[in-house]
Amino acid sequence: MKDRLRQVVLFEVGGLLLITPPFSWLSGVPALDSVGLLAVLALIAALWNGVYNTGFDWAEGRLTGRTADQRDWGLRLAHAIGFEGGLLLLTLPVVVVWTNLGWWEALMADIGLALAYTAYAFVFNLVYDRVFPIPVATEPPAQSGG
């Protein structure tokens, strides 16, 4: 739990520090407003993640009898598309209202943010896993029979 909390905090703070400046520059939204927007979008994404994954796992279990670790590639793709599509539907109105961008511009900004965070998540997790490796559990010594 401690490691997961550290990972989430570092990810979110790093994301705000790295993605806010280019977002602000490209969108014309002031930096302070951009930080607030990205923090709200991160909160929405975290809540959506819990709701969506819980619901998807439950439905998959009921319909297929499988657990998520047995999910085939096609269903994994459907899961990812459903998650991102749902997140876009939840965040797009927030981007429009927060930034005063038109719907098309806000859609492009929202897609850009999703792509930026996807690339960032890939690099972040690669670095994080090397800096904070999960300790390998050692097996207890075998007892000799006597």
Secondary structure, DSSP 4 states (H G I P E B T S, - for coil): -HHHHHHHHHHHHHHHHHHHHHHHHHH---HHHHHHHHHHHHHHHHHHHHHHHHHHHHHHHHHHS--GGG--HHHHHHHHHHHHHHHHHHHHHHHHHHH---HHHHHHHHHHHHHHHHHHHHHHHHHHHHHSPPPPPPPPPPPPP-
